[in-house]
Amino acid sequence: MNWCFALINNKLSELFFERHDDEEIEFLGHCDVQEEEYTTKKEKQWIEKDTKHNQFTYRKGKYTRINIP
């Protein structure tokens, strides 16, 4: 199981997923978190880097990536 930070429905979340051999990603779930929970410099860098590239909407049990210009 892998995880990353992401913006899901415009909220900071931890996104859990499995990466299969054919490069297909299976989303397992997510949980909303508060940025204040992460205090180290490294965690703050992860949040900034991951949320820049990982933005999704979650509706009716499906994750949809938002196109980032």
N, CA, C and O atoms as a printed pandas DataFrame, in Angstrom:
     atom_number atom_name residue_name chain_id  residue_number  x_coord  y_coord  z_coord
0              1         N          MET        A               1    0.846   -1.167    0.000
1              2        CA          MET        A               1    0.000    0.000    0.000
2              3         C          MET        A               1    0.897    1.237    0.000
3              4         O          MET        A               1    1.874    1.305    0.745
4              5         N          ASN        A               2    0.559    2.205   -0.835
5              6        CA          ASN        A               2    1.258    3.473   -0.921
6              7         C          ASN        A               2    0.322    4.576   -0.470
7              8         O          ASN        A               2   -0.892    4.384   -0.418
8              9         N          TRP        A               3    0.880    5.728   -0.145
9             10        CA          TRP        A               3    0.050    6.865    0.196
10            11         C          TRP        A               3    0.757    8.144   -0.211
11            12         O          TRP        A               3    1.973    8.165   -0.400
12            13         N          CYS        A               4   -0.017    9.206   -0.342
13            14        CA          CYS        A               4    0.523   10.529   -0.626
14            15         C          CYS        A               4   -0.466   11.558   -0.108
15            16         O          CYS        A               4   -1.607   11.232    0.220
16            17         N          PHE        A               5   -0.018   12.794   -0.040
17            18        CA          PHE        A               5   -0.922   13.882    0.277
18            19         C          PHE        A               5   -1.621   14.305   -1.003
19            20         O          PHE        A               5   -1.044   14.224   -2.088
20            21         N          ALA        A               6   -2.855   14.753   -0.881
21            22        CA          ALA        A               6   -3.604   15.214   -2.042
22            23         C          ALA        A               6   -4.678   16.193   -1.598
23            24         O          ALA        A               6   -5.090   16.208   -0.438
24            25         N          LEU        A               7   -5.118   17.004   -2.539
25            26        CA          LEU        A               7   -6.289   17.835   -2.296
26            27         C          LEU        A               7   -7.479   17.086   -2.882
27            28         O          LEU        A               7   -7.560   16.884   -4.094
28            29         N          ILE        A               8   -8.390   16.681   -2.024
29            30        CA          ILE        A               8   -9.583   15.969   -2.464
30            31         C          ILE        A               8  -10.778   16.814   -2.049
31            32         O          ILE        A               8  -10.994   17.075   -0.865
32            33         N          ASN        A               9  -11.545   17.233   -3.040
33            34        CA          ASN        A               9  -12.660   18.150   -2.821
34            35         C          ASN        A               9  -12.183   19.400   -2.069
35            36         O          ASN        A               9  -12.858   19.888   -1.164
36            37         N          ASN        A              10  -11.012   19.905   -2.460
37            38        CA          ASN        A              10  -10.386   21.105   -1.898
38            39         C          ASN        A              10  -10.040   20.993   -0.420
39            40         O          ASN        A              10   -9.942   22.011    0.265
40            41         N          LYS        A              11   -9.853   19.780    0.084
41            42        CA          LYS        A              11   -9.422   19.556    1.462
42            43         C          LYS        A              11   -8.138   18.742    1.442
43            44         O          LYS        A              11   -7.973   17.850    0.610
44            45         N          LEU        A              12   -7.231   19.053    2.360
45            46        CA          LEU        A              12   -5.991   18.296    2.469
46            47         C          LEU        A              12   -6.312   16.894    2.982
47            48         O          LEU        A              12   -7.005   16.732    3.986
48            49         N          SER        A              13   -5.798   15.882    2.278
49            50        CA          SER        A              13   -6.095   14.493    2.633
50            51         C          SER        A              13   -4.867   13.623    2.427
51            52         O          SER        A              13   -3.941   13.982    1.699
52            53         N          GLU        A              14   -4.881   12.473    3.085
53            54        CA          GLU        A              14   -3.929   11.407    2.785
54            55         C          GLU        A              14   -4.667   10.431    1.885
55            56         O          GLU        A              14   -5.746    9.952    2.233
56            57         N          LEU        A              15   -4.093   10.140    0.739
57            58        CA          LEU        A              15   -4.713    9.259   -0.245
58            59         C          LEU        A              15   -3.964    7.939   -0.260
59            60         O          LEU        A              15   -2.744    7.921   -0.421
60            61         N          PHE        A              16   -4.679    6.836   -0.093
61            62        CA          PHE        A              16   -4.082    5.504   -0.060
62            63         C          PHE        A              16   -4.403    4.780   -1.359
63            64         O          PHE        A              16   -5.538    4.816   -1.836
64            65         N          PHE        A              17   -3.380    4.111   -1.939
65            66        CA          PHE        A              17   -3.572    3.468   -3.236
66            67         C          PHE        A              17   -2.613    2.301   -3.407
67            68         O          PHE        A              17   -1.619    2.182   -2.691
68            69         N          GLU        A              18   -2.929    1.444   -4.366
69            70        CA          GLU        A              18   -2.070    0.340   -4.797
70            71         C          GLU        A              18   -1.676    0.587   -6.240
71            72         O          GLU        A              18   -2.507    0.993   -7.052
72            73         N          ARG        A              19   -0.418    0.346   -6.563
73            74        CA          ARG        A              19    0.060    0.484   -7.934
74            75         C          ARG        A              19    0.292   -0.924   -8.477
75            76         O          ARG        A              19    1.073   -1.687   -7.908
76            77         N          HIS        A              20   -0.383   -1.271   -9.575
77            78        CA          HIS        A              20   -0.278   -2.606  -10.153
78            79         C          HIS        A              20    0.809   -2.646  -11.233
79            80         O          HIS        A              20    1.321   -1.608  -11.651
80            81         N          ASP        A              21    1.148   -3.850  -11.670
81            82        CA          ASP        A              21    2.217   -4.047  -12.652
82            83         C          ASP        A              21    1.970   -3.300  -13.950
83            84         O          ASP        A              21    2.914   -2.816  -14.574
84            85         N          ASP        A              22    0.723   -3.200  -14.364
85            86        CA          ASP        A              22    0.409   -2.537  -15.633
86            87         C          ASP        A              22    0.238   -1.021  -15.452
87            88         O          ASP        A              22   -0.408   -0.362  -16.266
88            89         N          GLU        A              23    0.827   -0.475  -14.368
89            90        CA          GLU        A              23    0.816    0.956  -14.055
90            91         C          GLU        A              23   -0.584    1.497  -13.760
91            92         O          GLU        A              23   -0.782    2.711  -13.709
92            93         N          GLU        A              24   -1.541    0.614  -13.569
93            94        CA          GLU        A              24   -2.877    1.044  -13.184
94            95         C          GLU        A              24   -2.893    1.290  -11.677
95            96         O          GLU        A              24   -2.298    0.535  -10.908
96            97         N          ILE        A              25   -3.579    2.354  -11.265
97            98        CA          ILE        A              25   -3.645    2.699   -9.849
98            99         C          ILE        A              25   -5.034    2.365   -9.321
99           100         O          ILE        A              25   -6.046    2.759   -9.900
100          101         N          GLU        A              26   -5.063    1.634   -8.214
101          102        CA          GLU        A              26   -6.315    1.301   -7.548
102          103         C          GLU        A              26   -6.386    2.117   -6.261
103          104         O          GLU        A              26   -5.559    1.946   -5.365
104          105         N          PHE        A              27   -7.373    3.000   -6.174
105          106        CA          PHE        A              27   -7.532    3.829   -4.981
106          107         C          PHE        A              27   -8.216    3.020   -3.894
107          108         O          PHE        A              27   -9.233    2.367   -4.127
108          109         N          LEU        A              28   -7.635    3.078   -2.697
109          110        CA          LEU        A              28   -8.171    2.316   -1.573
110          111         C          LEU        A              28   -9.007    3.179   -0.641
111          112         O          LEU        A              28   -9.943    2.687   -0.010
112          113         N          GLY        A              29   -8.679    4.449   -0.550
113          114        CA          GLY        A              29   -9.433    5.344    0.312
114          115         C          GLY        A              29   -8.635    6.584    0.648
115          116         O          GLY        A              29   -7.494    6.744    0.215
116          117         N          HIS        A              30   -9.247    7.456    1.421
117          118        CA          HIS        A              30   -8.565    8.669    1.852
118          119         C          HIS        A              30   -9.095    9.103    3.207
119          120         O          HIS        A              30  -10.158    8.660    3.641
120          121         N          CYS        A              31   -8.353    9.963    3.865
121          122        CA          CYS        A              31   -8.816   10.573    5.110
122          123         C          CYS        A              31   -8.387   12.029    5.114
123          124         O          CYS        A              31   -7.259   12.357    4.749
124          125         N          ASP        A              32   -9.293   12.893    5.529
125          126        CA          ASP        A              32   -8.994   14.312    5.623
126          127         C          ASP        A              32   -8.112   14.558    6.836
127          128         O          ASP        A              32   -8.313   13.958    7.891
128          129         N          VAL        A              33   -7.133   15.445    6.680
129          130        CA          VAL        A              33   -6.203   15.770    7.764
130          131         C          VAL        A              33   -6.070   17.291    7.861
131          132         O          VAL        A              33   -6.466   18.025    6.955
132          133         N          GLN        A              34   -5.517   17.732    8.953
133          134        CA          GLN        A              34   -5.224   19.152    9.159
134          135         C          GLN        A              34   -3.734   19.377    8.957
135          136         O          GLN        A              34   -2.918   18.577    9.417
136          137         N          GLU        A              35   -3.376   20.443    8.283
137          138        CA          GLU        A              35   -1.962   20.728    8.030
138          139         C          GLU        A              35   -1.197   20.945    9.336
139          140         O          GLU        A              35    0.004   20.683    9.396
140          141         N          GLU        A              36   -1.871   21.414   10.368
141          142        CA          GLU        A              36   -1.227   21.657   11.650
142          143         C          GLU        A              36   -0.742   20.367   12.319
143          144         O          GLU        A              36    0.111   20.421   13.205
144          145         N          GLU        A              37   -1.271   19.211   11.910
145          146        CA          GLU        A              37   -0.855   17.932   12.483
146          147         C          GLU        A              37    0.582   17.577   12.090
147          148         O          GLU        A              37    1.228   16.775   12.763
148          149         N          TYR        A              38    1.076   18.165   11.011
149          150        CA          TYR        A              38    2.400   17.838   10.491
150          151         C          TYR        A              38    3.328   19.003   10.794
151          152         O          TYR        A              38    3.145   20.106   10.278
152          153         N          THR        A              39    4.328   18.749   11.635
153          154        CA          THR        A              39    5.151   19.831   12.142
154          155         C          THR        A              39    6.578   19.847   11.605
155          156         O          THR        A              39    7.237   20.885   11.671
156          157         N          THR        A              40    7.072   18.732   11.079
157          158        CA          THR        A              40    8.465   18.714   10.634
158          159         C          THR        A              40    8.608   19.386    9.273
159          160         O          THR        A              40    7.660   19.472    8.492
160          161         N          LYS        A              41    9.803   19.849    9.021
161          162        CA          LYS        A              41   10.099   20.525    7.754
162          163         C          LYS        A              41    9.890   19.582    6.568
163          164         O          LYS        A              41    9.378   19.993    5.527
164          165         N          LYS        A              42   10.285   18.325    6.728
165          166        CA          LYS        A              42   10.152   17.334    5.660
166          167         C          LYS        A              42    8.677   17.096    5.317
167          168         O          LYS        A              42    8.314   17.038    4.143
168          169         N          GLU        A              43    7.829   16.959    6.344
169          170        CA          GLU        A              43    6.393   16.736    6.106
170          171         C          GLU        A              43    5.768   17.928    5.392
171          172         O          GLU        A              43    4.928   17.746    4.510
172          173         N          LYS        A              44    6.160   19.129    5.755
173          174        CA          LYS        A              44    5.634   20.317    5.094
174          175         C          LYS        A              44    6.056   20.364    3.627
175          176         O          LYS        A              44    5.286   20.803    2.773
176          177         N          GLN        A              45    7.282   19.912    3.332
177          178        CA          GLN        A              45    7.744   19.845    1.945
178          179         C          GLN        A              45    6.936   18.819    1.164
179          180         O          GLN        A              45    6.579   19.063    0.012
180          181         N          TRP        A              46    6.639   17.659    1.784
181          182        CA          TRP        A              46    5.828   16.638    1.126
182          183         C          TRP        A              46    4.444   17.180    0.793
183          184         O          TRP        A              46    3.928   16.956   -0.302
184          185         N          ILE        A              47    3.848   17.891    1.742
185          186        CA          ILE        A              47    2.507   18.446    1.522
186          187         C          ILE        A              47    2.533   19.405    0.336
187          188         O          ILE        A              47    1.681   19.326   -0.549
188          189         N          GLU        A              48    3.505   20.305    0.318
189          190        CA          GLU        A              48    3.585   21.280   -0.764
190          191         C          GLU        A              48    3.796   20.604   -2.120
191          192         O          GLU        A              48    3.132   20.943   -3.099
192          193         N          LYS        A              49    4.721   19.649   -2.170
193          194        CA          LYS        A              49    5.037   18.957   -3.429
194          195         C          LYS        A              49    3.871   18.103   -3.909
195          196         O          LYS        A              49    3.497   18.169   -5.080
196          197         N          ASP        A              50    3.289   17.299   -3.011
197          198        CA          ASP        A              50    2.229   16.368   -3.405
198          199         C          ASP        A              50    0.942   17.073   -3.810
199          200         O          ASP        A              50    0.310   16.682   -4.791
200          201         N          THR        A              51    0.543   18.101   -3.075
201          202        CA          THR        A              51   -0.730   18.746   -3.388
202          203         C          THR        A              51   -0.664   19.543   -4.683
203          204         O          THR        A              51   -1.694   19.815   -5.299
204          205         N          LYS        A              52    0.540   19.919   -5.097
205          206        CA          LYS        A              52    0.697   20.626   -6.365
206          207         C          LYS        A              52    0.307   19.722   -7.543
207          208         O          LYS        A              52   -0.217   20.205   -8.547
208          209         N          HIS        A              53    0.561   18.414   -7.421
209          210        CA          HIS        A              53    0.344   17.478   -8.522
210          211         C          HIS        A              53   -0.849   16.550   -8.318
211          212         O          HIS        A              53   -1.320   15.941   -9.279
212          213         N          ASN        A              54   -1.341   16.430   -7.100
213          214        CA          ASN        A              54   -2.414   15.482   -6.805
214          215         C          ASN        A              54   -3.664   16.215   -6.330
215          216         O          ASN        A              54   -3.818   16.513   -5.145
216          217         N          GLN        A              55   -4.547   16.496   -7.273
217          218        CA          GLN        A              55   -5.812   17.131   -6.943
218          219         C          GLN        A              55   -6.926   16.283   -7.550
219          220         O          GLN        A              55   -6.932   16.002   -8.749
220          221         N          PHE        A              56   -7.873   15.879   -6.691
221          222        CA          PHE        A              56   -8.938   14.978   -7.106
222          223         C          PHE        A              56  -10.283   15.470   -6.607
223          224         O          PHE        A              56  -10.365   16.279   -5.682
224          225         N          THR        A              57  -11.331   14.969   -7.232
225          226        CA          THR        A              57  -12.662   15.080   -6.670
226          227         C          THR        A              57  -13.102   13.661   -6.334
227          228         O          THR        A              57  -12.729   12.707   -7.017
228          229         N          TYR        A              58  -13.888   13.531   -5.287
229          230        CA          TYR        A              58  -14.406   12.231   -4.877
230          231         C          TYR        A              58  -15.920   12.350   -4.838
231          232         O          TYR        A              58  -16.478   13.150   -4.087
232          233         N          ARG        A              59  -16.575   11.541   -5.661
233          234        CA          ARG        A              59  -18.024   11.585   -5.736
234          235         C          ARG        A              59  -18.539   10.216   -6.128
235          236         O          ARG        A              59  -18.035    9.588   -7.059
236          237         N          LYS        A              60  -19.537    9.767   -5.414
237          238        CA          LYS        A              60  -20.181    8.476   -5.683
238          239         C          LYS        A              60  -19.177    7.336   -5.740
239          240         O          LYS        A              60  -19.293    6.442   -6.579
240          241         N          GLY        A              61  -18.185    7.363   -4.845
241          242        CA          GLY        A              61  -17.225    6.277   -4.743
242          243         C          GLY        A              61  -16.128    6.274   -5.784
243          244         O          GLY        A              61  -15.385    5.298   -5.885
244          245         N          LYS        A              62  -16.002    7.352   -6.574
245          246        CA          LYS        A              62  -14.986    7.405   -7.621
246          247         C          LYS        A              62  -14.114    8.633   -7.459
247          248         O          LYS        A              62  -14.591    9.715   -7.119
248          249         N          TYR        A              63  -12.822    8.445   -7.709
249          250        CA          TYR        A              63  -11.859    9.531   -7.693
250          251         C          TYR        A              63  -11.627   10.000   -9.119
251          252         O          TYR        A              63  -11.428    9.188  -10.022
252          253         N          THR        A              64  -11.652   11.325   -9.324
253          254        CA          THR        A              64  -11.409   11.900  -10.639
254          255         C          THR        A              64  -10.327   12.949  -10.493
255          256         O          THR        A              64  -10.440   13.864   -9.677
256          257         N          ARG        A              65   -9.274   12.811  -11.292
257          258        CA          ARG        A              65   -8.166   13.776  -11.245
258          259         C          ARG        A              65   -8.597   15.075  -11.891
259          260         O          ARG        A              65   -9.229   15.085  -12.947
260          261         N          ILE        A              66   -8.242   16.181  -11.234
261          262        CA          ILE        A              66   -8.498   17.508  -11.778
262          263         C          ILE        A              66   -7.327   17.881  -12.667
263          264         O          ILE        A              66   -6.172   17.759  -12.257
264          265         N          ASN        A              67   -7.610   18.333  -13.876
265          266        CA          ASN        A              67   -6.537   18.728  -14.794
266          267         C          ASN        A              67   -5.891   20.003  -14.282
267          268         O          ASN        A              67   -6.553   21.016  -14.056
268          269         N          ILE        A              68   -4.585   19.924  -14.108
269          270        CA          ILE        A              68   -3.820   21.068  -13.615
270          271         C          ILE        A              68   -3.096   21.696  -14.795
271          272         O          ILE        A              68   -2.351   21.015  -15.500
272          273         N          PRO        A              69   -3.311   23.000  -15.018
273          274        CA          PRO        A              69   -2.650   23.638  -16.186
274          275         C          PRO        A              69   -1.156   23.702  -16.057
275          276         O          PRO        A              69   -0.480   24.206  -16.953
